[in-house]
Amino acid sequence: MRLASNAGVLYNDKIYFCANNSNALFYYDLKSLKVFFVGLFEKESVKEILYEEAILVNNEIWFVPNQAENICCYNLILDDFLYIDLSDHLYNYDQIFNYATVYNDKIFFVPTGVSTEALVEINIKTKEKIVYPKVLERGIDNCIGGFLDNSVFYFIMSNGCIGYELELNTQNCIRSDTYIKDGYGYNNMTESLTDAWISPFQCSTLLKIDKKSGLVEQLELGEGGFFNITVENTKVFLLKGGSSGGVLTLDLSNNFKSFHKCSVFNTTNFYSLNEVFSEKGDLFFISSDGYIFKLDMEGDIIERYEIVIERDELDKLYVRYDNKMFNEININILKEGTPFGDLKWFVSKI
């Protein structure tokens, strides 16, 4: 069975990712084209999607919880997992955060409005946590991300507008005059230095919000259904899955006059890896059905890699962990079969 992930980063020619339907961290080596086991998220049980996103900051990977009970920071140099507990302000463990953003020496974890309504700030150096007062209305507001300008945090809602503004120093929150709690046209965003970019899902209009002025520019794409968006240099990449899946590339250098769509390929979904650009300018995306795609800066596919864990790596898991843990991280990975045989070997081990 191929491994899939929502959360991963590229570091030293290795893509580190938390595998869905497990509580294990792996990396895919782009040189050997093999998957290697790193370790368990030992404070987490197996969930469908433990982490929604991952962010590389220096030598640390910060994992953004979707169904996890803790924010996790993995130190690549020390091979060490650090956990920051969230139980003091969560209603449940589902769709906790959709997005996180780095500003100076802090990471801000943006609530969805499902499991938590509060913005969480983590100091990257000290690991100190600040939970701000509740902003969202649980079960009513649907937040997809946000950004910080000076000391004000702006919450982006699923209808594409700024919903709330939180002044971090005074902790005073105001509702935006333009916010109407209606509509679900957007589901993802990314940031450049000056702008926030909102990708259309149930609509066809790309939004760009100037982070200083708040001015909104709209670009009609003629299609929607995009699962993710990323920006690099003068290019915007929008990703779409399904039978009409592909990458739509927009060139910012000529006012969006240049559109490029790569050849259609069939995949169920796409999730963008953070820090996806290599030194050679290549772009990597991971799909929810267990493939890594390598693209050039035009958005055309160069390579496709299958993420399959081999038997010797599973052997290491059994040696390193007791039966309960081994069972826990592998029952979902193995239940649909493996590239090296049936479940008889697995059952004989536990």
TAPEWO-V526815 format. One record per residue. N is the residue number from 1. RES is the residue in one small letter. SS is DSSP state (2 for helix, 1 for strand, 0 for the rest). PSI is psi as a letter, one per 40 degrees, with the letter a starting at -180 (NA if undefined). NEAR is the number of other ideal C-beta (glycine too) atoms within 10 Angstrom. Layout:
n->N res->RES ss->SS psi->PSI near->NEAR
n->N res->RES ss->SS psi->PSI near->NEAR
This chain:
n->1 res->m ss->0 psi->h near->16
n->2 res->r ss->1 psi->i near->16
n->3 res->l ss->0 psi->h near->21
n->4 res->a ss->0 psi->i near->20
n->5 res->s ss->0 psi->i near->27
n->6 res->n ss->0 psi->e near->23
n->7 res->a ss->1 psi->h near->29
n->8 res->g ss->1 psi->i near->33
n->9 res->v ss->1 psi->i near->25
n->10 res->l ss->1 psi->h near->23
n->11 res->y ss->1 psi->h near->14
n->12 res->n ss->0 psi->f near->10
n->13 res->d ss->0 psi->f near->13
n->14 res->k ss->1 psi->h near->19
n->15 res->i ss->1 psi->h near->23
n->16 res->y ss->1 psi->h near->24
n->17 res->f ss->1 psi->i near->30
n->18 res->c ss->1 psi->h near->29
n->19 res->a ss->0 psi->h near->26
n->20 res->n ss->0 psi->i near->22
n->21 res->n ss->0 psi->f near->20
n->22 res->s ss->1 psi->i near->23
n->23 res->n ss->0 psi->f near->20
n->24 res->a ss->1 psi->i near->25
n->25 res->l ss->1 psi->h near->25
n->26 res->f ss->1 psi->i near->22
n->27 res->y ss->1 psi->i near->21
n->28 res->y ss->1 psi->h near->26
n->29 res->d ss->1 psi->h near->13
n->30 res->l ss->0 psi->e near->19
n->31 res->k ss->0 psi->d near->8
n->32 res->s ss->0 psi->e near->10
n->33 res->l ss->0 psi->f near->13
n->34 res->k ss->1 psi->i near->16
n->35 res->v ss->1 psi->h near->21
n->36 res->f ss->1 psi->i near->16
n->37 res->f ss->1 psi->h near->19
n->38 res->v ss->1 psi->d near->17
n->39 res->g ss->1 psi->i near->15
n->40 res->l ss->1 psi->i near->19
n->41 res->f ss->0 psi->g near->24
n->42 res->e ss->0 psi->e near->10
n->43 res->k ss->0 psi->e near->13
n->44 res->e ss->0 psi->i near->24
n->45 res->s ss->0 psi->i near->13
n->46 res->v ss->0 psi->h near->20
n->47 res->k ss->1 psi->i near->21
n->48 res->e ss->0 psi->d near->12
n->49 res->i ss->0 psi->g near->20
n->50 res->l ss->0 psi->d near->30
n->51 res->y ss->1 psi->h near->28
n->52 res->e ss->1 psi->d near->23
n->53 res->e ss->1 psi->i near->22
n->54 res->a ss->1 psi->i near->24
n->55 res->i ss->1 psi->h near->18
n->56 res->l ss->1 psi->h near->18
n->57 res->v ss->1 psi->h near->15
n->58 res->n ss->0 psi->b near->9
n->59 res->n ss->0 psi->f near->11
n->60 res->e ss->1 psi->i near->18
n->61 res->i ss->1 psi->h near->27
n->62 res->w ss->1 psi->h near->25
n->63 res->f ss->1 psi->h near->29
n->64 res->v ss->1 psi->h near->24
n->65 res->p ss->1 psi->h near->29
n->66 res->n ss->0 psi->d near->24
n->67 res->q ss->0 psi->e near->19
n->68 res->a ss->0 psi->i near->26
n->69 res->e ss->0 psi->e near->19
n->70 res->n ss->1 psi->i near->18
n->71 res->i ss->1 psi->h near->24
n->72 res->c ss->1 psi->h near->24
n->73 res->c ss->1 psi->h near->20
n->74 res->y ss->1 psi->h near->22
n->75 res->n ss->1 psi->h near->13
n->76 res->l ss->0 psi->d near->18
n->77 res->i ss->0 psi->d near->8
n->78 res->l ss->0 psi->e near->10
n->79 res->d ss->0 psi->f near->9
n->80 res->d ss->1 psi->h near->11
n->81 res->f ss->1 psi->h near->20
n->82 res->l ss->1 psi->h near->14
n->83 res->y ss->1 psi->i near->17
n->84 res->i ss->1 psi->h near->16
n->85 res->d ss->1 psi->i near->12
n->86 res->l ss->0 psi->e near->21
n->87 res->s ss->0 psi->e near->8
n->88 res->d ss->0 psi->e near->7
n->89 res->h ss->0 psi->f near->15
n->90 res->l ss->0 psi->i near->17
n->91 res->y ss->0 psi->d near->12
n->92 res->n ss->0 psi->a near->10
n->93 res->y ss->0 psi->g near->19
n->94 res->d ss->0 psi->h near->14
n->95 res->q ss->0 psi->f near->18
n->96 res->i ss->0 psi->d near->25
n->97 res->f ss->1 psi->i near->26
n->98 res->n ss->1 psi->e near->25
n->99 res->y ss->1 psi->i near->23
n->100 res->a ss->1 psi->i near->23
n->101 res->t ss->1 psi->i near->19
n->102 res->v ss->1 psi->h near->16
n->103 res->y ss->1 psi->h near->14
n->104 res->n ss->0 psi->b near->8
n->105 res->d ss->0 psi->f near->11
n->106 res->k ss->1 psi->i near->16
n->107 res->i ss->1 psi->h near->21
n->108 res->f ss->1 psi->h near->21
n->109 res->f ss->1 psi->h near->27
n->110 res->v ss->1 psi->h near->25
n->111 res->p ss->1 psi->i near->27
n->112 res->t ss->0 psi->d near->23
n->113 res->g ss->0 psi->e near->24
n->114 res->v ss->0 psi->c near->20
n->115 res->s ss->0 psi->d near->20
n->116 res->t ss->0 psi->i near->26
n->117 res->e ss->0 psi->e near->21
n->118 res->a ss->0 psi->i near->16
n->119 res->l ss->0 psi->h near->27
n->120 res->v ss->1 psi->h near->22
n->121 res->e ss->1 psi->h near->17
n->122 res->i ss->1 psi->h near->21
n->123 res->n ss->1 psi->h near->13
n->124 res->i ss->0 psi->d near->16
n->125 res->k ss->0 psi->d near->8
n->126 res->t ss->0 psi->e near->8
n->127 res->k ss->0 psi->e near->12
n->128 res->e ss->0 psi->i near->11
n->129 res->k ss->1 psi->h near->15
n->130 res->i ss->1 psi->h near->14
n->131 res->v ss->1 psi->h near->14
n->132 res->y ss->0 psi->i near->18
n->133 res->p ss->0 psi->i near->11
n->134 res->k ss->0 psi->h near->15
n->135 res->v ss->0 psi->d near->24
n->136 res->l ss->0 psi->i near->23
n->137 res->e ss->0 psi->h near->13
n->138 res->r ss->0 psi->h near->14
n->139 res->g ss->0 psi->e near->10
n->140 res->i ss->0 psi->d near->9
n->141 res->d ss->0 psi->i near->20
n->142 res->n ss->0 psi->h near->21
n->143 res->c ss->1 psi->h near->23
n->144 res->i ss->1 psi->e near->24
n->145 res->g ss->1 psi->a near->24
n->146 res->g ss->1 psi->i near->28
n->147 res->f ss->1 psi->i near->21
n->148 res->l ss->1 psi->h near->20
n->149 res->d ss->1 psi->h near->15
n->150 res->n ss->0 psi->b near->11
n->151 res->s ss->0 psi->e near->10
n->152 res->v ss->1 psi->h near->14
n->153 res->f ss->1 psi->h near->23
n->154 res->y ss->1 psi->h near->19
n->155 res->f ss->1 psi->h near->27
n->156 res->i ss->1 psi->h near->25
n->157 res->m ss->1 psi->i near->26
n->158 res->s ss->0 psi->e near->25
n->159 res->n ss->0 psi->e near->19
n->160 res->g ss->0 psi->e near->22
n->161 res->c ss->0 psi->i near->18
n->162 res->i ss->1 psi->h near->20
n->163 res->g ss->1 psi->d near->25
n->164 res->y ss->1 psi->i near->21
n->165 res->e ss->1 psi->h near->19
n->166 res->l ss->1 psi->h near->21
n->167 res->e ss->1 psi->h near->13
n->168 res->l ss->0 psi->d near->17
n->169 res->n ss->0 psi->d near->8
n->170 res->t ss->0 psi->e near->8
n->171 res->q ss->0 psi->f near->12
n->172 res->n ss->1 psi->h near->11
n->173 res->c ss->1 psi->h near->17
n->174 res->i ss->1 psi->i near->10
n->175 res->r ss->1 psi->h near->13
n->176 res->s ss->0 psi->i near->15
n->177 res->d ss->0 psi->d near->6
n->178 res->t ss->0 psi->e near->10
n->179 res->y ss->0 psi->h near->16
n->180 res->i ss->0 psi->h near->10
n->181 res->k ss->0 psi->g near->13
n->182 res->d ss->0 psi->i near->8
n->183 res->g ss->0 psi->i near->14
n->184 res->y ss->0 psi->g near->14
n->185 res->g ss->0 psi->e near->17
n->186 res->y ss->1 psi->i near->27
n->187 res->n ss->1 psi->e near->19
n->188 res->n ss->1 psi->i near->24
n->189 res->m ss->1 psi->i near->23
n->190 res->t ss->1 psi->i near->21
n->191 res->e ss->1 psi->i near->20
n->192 res->s ss->0 psi->a near->15
n->193 res->l ss->0 psi->d near->6
n->194 res->t ss->0 psi->e near->11
n->195 res->d ss->1 psi->i near->19
n->196 res->a ss->1 psi->h near->24
n->197 res->w ss->1 psi->h near->19
n->198 res->i ss->1 psi->h near->28
n->199 res->s ss->1 psi->h near->28
n->200 res->p ss->1 psi->h near->24
n->201 res->f ss->0 psi->c near->19
n->202 res->q ss->0 psi->f near->13
n->203 res->c ss->0 psi->a near->18
n->204 res->s ss->0 psi->e near->15
n->205 res->t ss->1 psi->h near->15
n->206 res->l ss->1 psi->h near->24
n->207 res->l ss->1 psi->i near->21
n->208 res->k ss->1 psi->h near->19
n->209 res->i ss->1 psi->h near->23
n->210 res->d ss->1 psi->h near->13
n->211 res->k ss->0 psi->d near->17
n->212 res->k ss->0 psi->d near->10
n->213 res->s ss->0 psi->d near->9
n->214 res->g ss->0 psi->e near->14
n->215 res->l ss->0 psi->i near->10
n->216 res->v ss->1 psi->h near->15
n->217 res->e ss->1 psi->i near->11
n->218 res->q ss->1 psi->h near->11
n->219 res->l ss->1 psi->h near->14
n->220 res->e ss->1 psi->h near->10
n->221 res->l ss->0 psi->e near->17
n->222 res->g ss->0 psi->e near->8
n->223 res->e ss->0 psi->i near->14
n->224 res->g ss->0 psi->a near->17
n->225 res->g ss->0 psi->e near->17
n->226 res->f ss->1 psi->h near->23
n->227 res->f ss->1 psi->d near->21
n->228 res->n ss->1 psi->i near->22
n->229 res->i ss->1 psi->i near->22
n->230 res->t ss->1 psi->i near->23
n->231 res->v ss->1 psi->h near->18
n->232 res->e ss->1 psi->h near->14
n->233 res->n ss->0 psi->b near->10
n->234 res->t ss->0 psi->e near->12
n->235 res->k ss->1 psi->i near->18
n->236 res->v ss->1 psi->h near->22
n->237 res->f ss->1 psi->h near->26
n->238 res->l ss->1 psi->h near->26
n->239 res->l ss->1 psi->h near->26
n->240 res->k ss->1 psi->h near->22
n->241 res->g ss->0 psi->a near->21
n->242 res->g ss->1 psi->a near->14
n->243 res->s ss->0 psi->d near->9
n->244 res->s ss->0 psi->f near->11
n->245 res->g ss->0 psi->i near->19
n->246 res->g ss->1 psi->a near->21
n->247 res->v ss->1 psi->h near->25
n->248 res->l ss->1 psi->h near->21
n->249 res->t ss->1 psi->h near->21
n->250 res->l ss->1 psi->h near->23
n->251 res->d ss->1 psi->h near->15
n->252 res->l ss->2 psi->e near->15
n->253 res->s ss->2 psi->e near->10
n->254 res->n ss->2 psi->f near->9
n->255 res->n ss->0 psi->f near->9
n->256 res->f ss->0 psi->e near->15
n->257 res->k ss->0 psi->e near->8
n->258 res->s ss->1 psi->h near->14
n->259 res->f ss->1 psi->i near->11
n->260 res->h ss->1 psi->h near->14
n->261 res->k ss->1 psi->h near->14
n->262 res->c ss->0 psi->i near->18
n->263 res->s ss->0 psi->i near->9
n->264 res->v ss->0 psi->h near->11
n->265 res->f ss->0 psi->i near->16
n->266 res->n ss->0 psi->h near->11
n->267 res->t ss->1 psi->i near->20
n->268 res->t ss->0 psi->d near->14
n->269 res->n ss->0 psi->i near->17
n->270 res->f ss->1 psi->i near->23
n->271 res->y ss->1 psi->h near->23
n->272 res->s ss->1 psi->h near->20
n->273 res->l ss->1 psi->i near->25
n->274 res->n ss->1 psi->i near->19
n->275 res->e ss->1 psi->f near->16
n->276 res->v ss->1 psi->e near->20
n->277 res->f ss->1 psi->h near->15
n->278 res->s ss->0 psi->i near->13
n->279 res->e ss->0 psi->d near->6
n->280 res->k ss->0 psi->e near->7
n->281 res->g ss->0 psi->e near->10
n->282 res->d ss->0 psi->i near->16
n->283 res->l ss->1 psi->h near->25
n->284 res->f ss->1 psi->h near->22
n->285 res->f ss->1 psi->i near->22
n->286 res->i ss->1 psi->h near->26
n->287 res->s ss->1 psi->i near->23
n->288 res->s ss->0 psi->e near->17
n->289 res->d ss->0 psi->f near->15
n->290 res->g ss->0 psi->f near->19
n->291 res->y ss->1 psi->i near->17
n->292 res->i ss->1 psi->h near->22
n->293 res->f ss->1 psi->h near->20
n->294 res->k ss->1 psi->h near->16
n->295 res->l ss->1 psi->i near->20
n->296 res->d ss->0 psi->a near->14
n->297 res->m ss->0 psi->e near->16
n->298 res->e ss->0 psi->e near->14
n->299 res->g ss->0 psi->e near->21
n->300 res->d ss->0 psi->i near->15
n->301 res->i ss->1 psi->h near->15
n->302 res->i ss->1 psi->d near->10
n->303 res->e ss->1 psi->i near->12
n->304 res->r ss->1 psi->h near->12
n->305 res->y ss->1 psi->h near->18
n->306 res->e ss->1 psi->h near->14
n->307 res->i ss->0 psi->g near->24
n->308 res->v ss->1 psi->h near->16
n->309 res->i ss->0 psi->h near->25
n->310 res->e ss->0 psi->i near->13
n->311 res->r ss->2 psi->d near->11
n->312 res->d ss->2 psi->d near->11
n->313 res->e ss->2 psi->d near->13
n->314 res->l ss->2 psi->d near->20
n->315 res->d ss->2 psi->d near->13
n->316 res->k ss->2 psi->d near->11
n->317 res->l ss->2 psi->d near->19
n->318 res->y ss->2 psi->d near->16
n->319 res->v ss->2 psi->d near->7
n->320 res->r ss->2 psi->d near->12
n->321 res->y ss->0 psi->i near->18
n->322 res->d ss->0 psi->i near->10
n->323 res->n ss->2 psi->d near->10
n->324 res->k ss->2 psi->d near->8
n->325 res->m ss->2 psi->d near->16
n->326 res->f ss->2 psi->d near->19
n->327 res->n ss->2 psi->d near->16
n->328 res->e ss->2 psi->d near->18
n->329 res->i ss->2 psi->e near->22
n->330 res->n ss->2 psi->e near->24
n->331 res->i ss->2 psi->d near->15
n->332 res->n ss->2 psi->d near->17
n->333 res->i ss->2 psi->d near->21
n->334 res->l ss->2 psi->e near->18
n->335 res->k ss->0 psi->d near->12
n->336 res->e ss->0 psi->e near->10
n->337 res->g ss->0 psi->i near->10
n->338 res->t ss->1 psi->i near->19
n->339 res->p ss->0 psi->e near->11
n->340 res->f ss->0 psi->f near->12
n->341 res->g ss->1 psi->a near->10
n->342 res->d ss->0 psi->a near->10
n->343 res->l ss->0 psi->e near->14
n->344 res->k ss->2 psi->d near->8
n->345 res->w ss->2 psi->d near->14
n->346 res->f ss->2 psi->d near->19
n->347 res->v ss->2 psi->d near->9
n->348 res->s ss->2 psi->e near->7
n->349 res->k ss->2 psi->e near->14
n->350 res->i ss->0 psi->NA near->12
